[in-house]
Amino acid sequence: VQLVESGGGSVQAGGSLTLACAASGRTFRSFATGWLRQGPGQEREFVAAIKWGGGGTYYSDSVKDRFTISRDNAKDTVYLHMNIVKPEDTAVYYCADQDTPVTGGRAFGFATEWNQYDSWGQGTRVTVSS
């Protein structure tokens, strides 16, 4: 599968931005698609994920209640709606596919570590100014 992110850009703190992740070449349905981000000088961290059927979502504590993940299965596209953005949200945002559920974890099968994801997009940069 090929994943292509779009929608990044510059936004002022308190504003909103929506990212999109379009998939192509899919030969099977993945378990979930996630958004992860990597800020300047930081490790890549989990942001949010959604099951392929759209019936379940999971968020990191840092974005919960501000960001919403959704998907359009007909378009095979996953969105990240970012609201009330903060300067610390500045990062390169990546979408990634998780082929199979994680067993034994606390996140209902969702992968929360970058190395648990199987396919990656190239990333889209988000800059939040104060």
N, C-alpha and C positions, 0 to 999 in steps of 0.2 A: 504494500500500500504506500502511496505517496501522500504526504500531508503538506499542505501549504497554508501558512498563516497570513493574515492580512488585518489591517485596521489599526496598527500601531501609529504612534505619533506623539505630539506634545500636547499636554493638557494642564490646566491650572489646578492646584489643590482644591478639592471640593467638587470638581467637575466629574464628567462621565465619559466613558469611552467603551466601545464594543469591539472586541476582537473576534475574528472568524477563523476557523480551521476547516478547510475543504479537503476531503479525501478523494482519491481516485485510484483505480487499479486494485480495488479491494477484491480478494478472492474468497474471503470468509469474514464473518462478523466477529469483531473483537469483543472482549468482555466489556471494555470501557475505554473511553478517551479522556485524557487528563490534560490540564494546563499546569505547567511548571514555569518557574522564572529564575533568572540569575541576575542579581544586581551586581554593580561594580565591586570587584574584589570579594564576592560572596560565592558560596556554594549554590548549586542549583537546588531550588526548593519547590516542594509541592504546593499548588494553589487550590485546585479543585478538579473533580472528575465526575463523569456521568456515565452510567451504563448505556450500552448500545441501544437498548429498548427505551431509554429515557426514564425508566421508572425509579432510578435511584441516583442520588448525588452525594458527594462528600466534599467538605471544605476544610481548609486549614483554619485555625483559630484566628489568624491574622487578617483574613478576608471575609470570614463569616459575617453575615448581616450587611456586607457592603457589595460583594460580588455575587453574581448569579450565573450559573452555567446552564446551558440549554442545548438542545440539538434538534436538527431537522433531518429526520431519517431519509426522507425522500431526496434530499440534496446531499446526504451524507456529510453534513456540515455541523460542527460544534461551535457554539458561541460562548464568549465570556463577557458578560455585561459588568463593567466596572463602574461602580458608583462611589461617590464621596471619596475620590482617590486622594492619596496622601503622597508626599515626597518619597517616603520609603517604599512606595509601590513602583518606583523607577527601576526598570529591569528590562532585559530581553525576555520575552514571553514565548515559550515553546508549547506546542501541542504534541501529544504523544499517544500512541495506542498501547493498551495493555491487553495482550492476547488472551490471557487466562487469569482467573481470580487468584489472589494471594490467599494461601491457607494459613490458619493459625494466627492471623493478625487481629487488630482491634478496629479495623476500618471496613468491615463488612465486605471484604474481598478486594477493596480498592488498593492499588499500589500507591504508597506515599513516599517512596524513595525513587530517585531518578533512575537507578540501575535496575528497577523492576519493570521498566517500560521497554517495549520492543521496537517500535518504529517512531521516528522523530521528524518533525518539520524543521525548517531552517531558522525559525524564530522571527519575531517582530518586536521592534524596540518601542518601549513606552517610557516617556519622560514626563514626570510630574514636577511642575515648578511651584514654589511656595509664593 
